[in-house]
Amino acid sequence: MNQIKSPFIKDRLFCPGPVEIPLQFRTPALSSSIYHRSEMFYELFLECRKLLSPIFGSKDGPLILTSSGTGAMESAITNFTSPQDQILVVNGGKFGERWGKIASAYQCQVEELKLNWGTSLTQEMLLNFVKKFPQAKAIYLQSHETSTGVLYELEKLIPTIRSTFSGLIIVDAISSLCAHPMKMDEWGIDIVIGGSQKGFAIPPGLSFIALSEKALQNFSNRPRFYFDLRKEKKEQDEGSSAFTPAISLVQQLYTSLKQIHQTGLEKYFSHHQLLGDAVRAAASGLGLELFPEKPISNILTAMKIPMQIDGSKVVRHLRTQHGIIMAGGQDQLKGKIIRFSQLGYIDQIELIGALGALELTLKKLHHPFELGSGIKEALKIFNQNH
Ligand SMILES: *Cc1c(COP(=O)(O)O)cnc(C)c1O
């Protein structure tokens, strides 16, 4: 670290996790210690599980695990499959690909529905896919493919396959929870996964996994230890956990969940919709095409960077010159897109600031447009909702 950081630049996170954390969600981690084998902690833990339920749309409180989101994904493979089981994966990007990698590591026989990055998943595609593999044990997919910004319309997709497909349906909703609705019981999903550093706006380190009645009756016999959800379920129903949980993160989670409930989930959805609308309008004002096909999420806006500009330079310039931390493209999209995230503790004025930084950056890199033409469109959106 020999680079001297300018004292006149504030760092701000506009990436899809970790996200900007409000101060009032940070401070609970500094409060007095609690022992995790105590009534006080059991109450807190049970309350968190209860408050998580409506965000997942599940009757039963999701389990809280100490790991990043991928840990819960791995547990969804190890607890519900055995070696040689055939499982299905929707691979529409980096995160869909991850399902396949985890399942292969655990010797499942993986069948993939491979989508071109950025294309949406239709009811017909999904239905044809599951019909080809009637023996499959489970299907694993995302609700939002964070590497491309494509939202899968689960409220239509899942009911379409539910009557045909008898296996478990498992959804990684890590980036979409709190930004888009999730109604796992109503839509017929068996397992839904979340993570603390996305819409919940607390630091990374906790993952969540909600299990349907059907999931609870379909545990596999595969050997496992740390992520044994049978053991966790038994412990967590008493407010305890199999091992030491990340206590301070649970304290932070409680503060965040209380705020979500006091504010109302609907308001979180409309907030993300408004910010998403503003960024999309700004992109159009700047002459930047959106990368994904519709439906586009309100979680992040993936914009194509014109061919003559290297997208990684945009990301670097935004970070070093303006303190705006944004994600670029991964793998085949490296240098080709930027992912402007609207997730976490971001307000309208900051969003305008980040768009201003983007405009200055694009000017610097010789993209032809009139300065202010993106911001102007975003302001119009905010003005209509004023
Ligand atoms: C962030 C994210 C993950 C989890 O990644 P971790 O780094 O393990 O927390 C998984 N799936 C999606 C769709 C994500 O956006």
The ligand as a MOL file (V3000), in Angstrom:
LIG
                    3D

  0  0  0     0  0            999 V3000
M  V30 BEGIN CTAB
M  V30 COUNTS 15 15 0 0 0
M  V30 BEGIN ATOM
M  V30 1 C -23.0140 -12.4460 -4.4210 0
M  V30 2 C -23.6490 -13.6470 -4.9760 0
M  V30 3 C -23.3470 -14.9360 -4.5040 0
M  V30 4 C -22.5130 -15.2270 -3.2910 0
M  V30 5 O -21.2530 -14.9940 -3.2840 0
M  V30 6 P -20.3820 -15.0420 -1.9560 0
M  V30 7 O -19.1820 -14.3100 -2.3960 0
M  V30 8 O -20.1310 -16.4450 -1.6340 0
M  V30 9 O -21.1700 -14.3570 -0.8720 0
M  V30 10 C -23.9990 -16.0070 -5.0550 0
M  V30 11 N -24.9120 -15.8490 -6.0080 0
M  V30 12 C -25.2440 -14.6430 -6.4810 0
M  V30 13 C -26.2910 -14.5500 -7.5360 0
M  V30 14 C -24.6260 -13.5030 -5.9910 0
M  V30 15 O -24.9600 -12.3020 -6.4600 0
M  V30 END ATOM
M  V30 BEGIN BOND
M  V30 1 1 1 2
M  V30 2 1 2 3
M  V30 3 2 2 14
M  V30 4 1 3 4
M  V30 5 2 3 10
M  V30 6 1 4 5
M  V30 7 1 5 6
M  V30 8 2 6 7
M  V30 9 1 6 8
M  V30 10 1 6 9
M  V30 11 1 10 11
M  V30 12 2 11 12
M  V30 13 1 12 13
M  V30 14 1 12 14
M  V30 15 1 14 15
M  V30 END BOND
M  V30 END CTAB
M  END
